[in-house]
Amino acid sequence: MAKKISSLEDLGGFVFSTNKDFEIGSNEEPQETLPNSQQKLEAHLDKKNRGGKVATIIKGFEGTDDDLKSLAKQLKTLCGVGGSAKDNEIIIQGNFRDKIMDFLIKEGYKVKRVGG
């Protein structure tokens, strides 16, 4: 017996188009990095889903992935710990929120402390 398809998700994420002029990725605009003074960042502390360990999360970065990764590398070097950068967020292992906020303010970013 054939499996019944009830939604687009049942197709495995594929969507078919009959438009001959359709180009993949044509709707995406190249994202430019805003100057530091126009960036409005948020500094969070988080320990959910991390085995009880604390992480500092910087949210709200608007710019290219390369610039995000570059800033993340600077912050990881400053704190001497590991971390990652994805989805316009920088995750730094440990509680370094004050140290990171001081660094970002000196670099010209607008930083807001969020939570505790």
C-alpha positions as CSV (number, residue, x, y, z in Angstrom):
1,M,0.0,0.0,0.0
2,A,1.4,3.4,-1.0
3,K,2.1,6.0,1.7
4,K,-0.3,8.9,1.8
5,I,1.2,12.4,1.5
6,S,-0.5,14.8,3.7
7,S,1.9,17.8,3.8
8,L,5.0,19.2,2.1
9,E,7.1,17.8,4.9
10,D,6.2,14.3,3.8
11,L,7.9,15.0,0.5
12,G,11.3,15.2,2.3
13,G,11.7,19.0,2.2
14,F,11.5,19.2,-1.6
15,V,9.3,21.7,-3.3
16,F,8.8,21.6,-7.0
17,S,8.1,24.6,-9.2
18,T,6.8,24.9,-12.8
19,N,8.2,28.4,-13.2
20,K,10.9,28.2,-15.9
21,D,12.6,31.5,-14.8
22,F,13.0,30.5,-11.1
23,E,16.6,30.5,-9.8
24,I,17.7,29.1,-6.5
25,G,18.9,31.7,-4.1
26,S,17.8,34.6,-6.3
27,N,15.7,36.1,-3.5
28,E,18.7,36.5,-1.1
29,E,20.3,39.9,-0.8
30,P,23.9,40.1,0.2
31,Q,24.1,41.1,3.8
32,E,26.5,43.9,4.8
33,T,27.9,44.4,8.2
34,L,26.7,47.4,10.0
35,P,29.3,49.8,11.6
36,N,30.1,49.0,15.2
37,S,28.3,52.2,16.4
38,Q,25.0,51.0,14.8
39,Q,25.2,47.4,16.2
40,K,22.8,46.8,19.1
41,L,24.0,43.7,20.9
42,E,22.6,41.9,23.9
43,A,24.8,40.0,26.4
44,H,23.0,37.0,28.0
45,L,24.1,34.3,30.5
46,D,22.7,30.8,29.8
47,K,23.0,27.4,31.3
48,K,20.1,25.6,29.7
49,N,20.9,22.4,27.8
50,R,24.6,22.8,28.8
51,G,24.9,20.2,31.5
52,G,24.7,22.9,34.2
53,K,27.6,24.9,32.8
54,V,27.3,28.6,32.1
55,A,27.8,30.2,28.7
56,T,27.9,33.9,27.7
57,I,25.8,34.5,24.6
58,I,26.0,37.7,22.5
59,K,22.9,38.2,20.3
60,G,21.8,40.7,17.8
61,F,24.9,40.9,15.5
62,E,23.9,42.1,12.0
63,G,26.5,41.3,9.3
64,T,28.3,38.7,7.3
65,D,29.2,35.3,8.7
66,D,32.9,36.1,8.2
67,D,32.6,39.2,10.4
68,L,30.7,37.3,13.0
69,K,33.3,34.6,13.2
70,S,36.1,37.3,13.4
71,L,34.4,39.0,16.3
72,A,33.9,35.6,18.0
73,K,37.5,34.7,17.6
74,Q,38.5,38.0,19.2
75,L,36.2,37.3,22.2
76,K,37.4,33.7,22.6
77,T,41.0,35.0,22.6
78,L,40.2,37.7,25.1
79,C,38.6,35.2,27.5
80,G,41.0,32.3,26.8
81,V,38.1,29.9,26.3
82,G,36.3,28.1,23.5
83,G,33.0,29.0,21.8
84,S,31.2,29.2,18.6
85,A,29.5,31.6,16.2
86,K,26.3,30.8,14.3
87,D,22.8,32.1,13.6
88,N,24.0,35.7,14.4
89,E,24.9,34.6,17.9
90,I,28.3,34.2,19.6
91,I,28.5,31.6,22.3
92,I,31.4,31.9,24.7
93,Q,32.0,29.1,27.3
94,G,31.9,30.4,30.9
95,N,30.7,33.6,32.7
96,F,32.6,36.4,30.9
97,R,29.7,38.7,30.4
98,D,31.2,41.8,32.1
99,K,34.6,41.3,30.5
100,I,33.0,40.9,27.0
101,M,30.7,43.9,27.5
102,D,33.7,46.1,28.5
103,F,35.6,45.0,25.4
104,L,32.6,45.5,23.0
105,I,31.9,49.0,24.4
106,K,35.6,50.0,23.9
107,E,35.2,48.7,20.3
108,G,32.2,51.1,19.8
109,Y,29.3,48.6,20.0
110,K,26.1,49.3,21.9
111,V,25.7,46.5,24.4
112,K,22.7,45.8,26.6
113,R,22.9,43.5,29.6
114,V,20.0,41.0,29.5
115,G,18.9,38.9,32.5
116,G,20.5,38.4,36.0
